[in-house]
Amino acid sequence: MKKQRKFALVPLGVMFALAGGLVFAQVRSGSYSSTNAASLGQGAAPAFAADANYDAGPYPSFTPELAEGDGRQEVQSFCATCHSTRYITMQPPLPGATWEAEVTKMMKTYGAPIPEAASKKITAYLQAHYVPENRKE
Amino acid sequence: MKRMTHAISRRSALKFLGAAGGGLALASWTRRGRALAGAQDRAKPLETFTGPGANPHWNSVGPYVTEPQKAPLILLTDRPVQLETPRHYFRTVFTPSEAFYVRWHLGEIPNAVDLGEWKLRVEDNVNKPLAFSLSELMQKFKPASVAAVNQCSGNSRSRLQPRVPGGQWGNGAMGNAMWTGVRLRELLDAAGVKSGSAQVQFEGLDTGAGPKGMGSNRFLKSLDLANAVLDETIVAYLMNGEPLPMLNGFPVRLVVPGYFATYWTKSLSWIRVLETADDNFWMKTAYRIPDTPRGTTTPEDMKAGKVKTVPIERMPVRSFLVSPDGSSKIPAGLGVMLRGMTFSGYGKVVKVEISDDGGSSWRAAELGEDHGAYSFRSWQAAWTPKMAGKYVIAVRATDEKGNVQPDEPVWNAGGYLWNKIEKQELVAGKAN
């Protein structure tokens, strides 16, 4: 409030400048984040022949980073036979018993040919990185 | 504390202008500092996974990706492909084909189809096995159309508590399209179903790396020949008046109005009439729900082996608020339109109600154009937040069979049938 008195006698010209300043003070403009946001490149349209073949092209892979640790190699070679490891990172943190049941389901119900030693390592890996107590990414 | 730095630079700017009437100027400036703090919160990226609590977001949290013939959609998995439709696409009653969600089961999904070779076969327990090219399907049969919602059985699976493994869908594993093609009954009649047949089985072009005879090798779904839904079932070669994107089942897919999408076989290529009921994995083990009211049970009862299951079929009634979506603040006193859509697999939705107090009091919304019992139907309701504050908008639909959306969750091991009343927090700010 002190300031108000101090500047009470400024010339008329400055008053006009201030009116402009007031409008300016009510908005925020030109603010951009200093970090790069995620972005998506555009795909080019393919060239088609007028034959009977309808080809959508390959589907892109988006392979996730799996947590580093013992058993990751087994996960990448056995689990990824049928599906991408995004099936793991997509899940919420699941209890250890649920991960064990999932590995059993893949082998017994879906017939995944995983040797017992490897399946134990896979279960241990999932329990070491993807349960509520330790899930990081 | 960061906002102080910004505020200081603005302060020097104002000083330069020489602040007569500075009382006013100072007040507007303080307000600006707060806006800046809000902007910094917004720059925070979405978490990369949710849980063990329920996913609090409308959609799932994956990144946007672009797949062939598709708009950028939310990635669940890349092999096989599972993509979710972002919320804003539900502003229109018909979901654009390029934005329609994608869900395949097996890794080897079709990239290309040669229509010079491809045939749709009708075979097994029939008098005369047949095979049709796409042009024969288009020319030999009168086209039939139906507007119908396709919803994944596991849509909204990420809401369940406790969470269950599987595709962690938000609400976007659904879409509505105008489907055009051949009536399934006409194809069956042309081949002549042998008397005493039990079911009709559907298979598409997708296969998996798993061993023969296992669910990881072939995806097969069947329906009873006596089921009246087959009278409305279409083999569709058009989706919203366009050929189907490869990822949505080119060249033809099955359309089973009112039923969950598990029966809507993509790139359908074999229709087999079966003498006995299908006992393959995808009928006997997967896509089954507890034989209880609303298909709900508990993890304890499941573990105890107390739960009898039946194949999933029709979709329970649901309704959604599409906009406003909570991404913006609404000035108090400003009238806005609440908009959304509704559907039920049991018949026409006859009533949509909205609440702005989280479901304590309700009033009717206005229903949009009727595109048939199996389509999305839009709804809208004018709403004015009278005072600044937080409001919880809730939406509740009732279908013609009298089914009303409940406020209680469901739980089952598959993560199916979620249809709890949807709620959205909206913030009204001061307008002066």
Interface residues (C-beta under 8 A of the other chain):
Chain A: M1 K3 Q4 F7 A8 V10 V14 M15 A17 L18 G20 G21 L22 F24 A25 Q26 V27 R28 S31 S33 T35 A38 L40 G41 Q42 G43 D51 A52 N53 Y54 D55 A56 G57 P58 Y59 P60 S61 F62 T63 T81 C82 H83 S84 R86 Y87 T89 M90 Q91 P92 P93 L94 T98 E102 T109 Y110 G111 A112 P113 P132 R135 E137
Chain B: R10 A13 L14 L17 G18 A19 A20 G21 G22 G23 L24 A25 L26 S28 W29 R31 R32 A35 L36 A39 A43 P45 T48 F49 T50 G51 P52 N55 G62 P63 Y64 V65 T66 E67 P68 Q69 P72 L75 L76 T77 D78 R79 P80 V81 L106 G107 I109 N111 A112 V113 D114 L115 G116 E117 S158 R163 P165 G167 Q168 G208 A209 G210 P211 M214 G215 S216 N217 P245 M246 L247 F250 P251 F281 T285
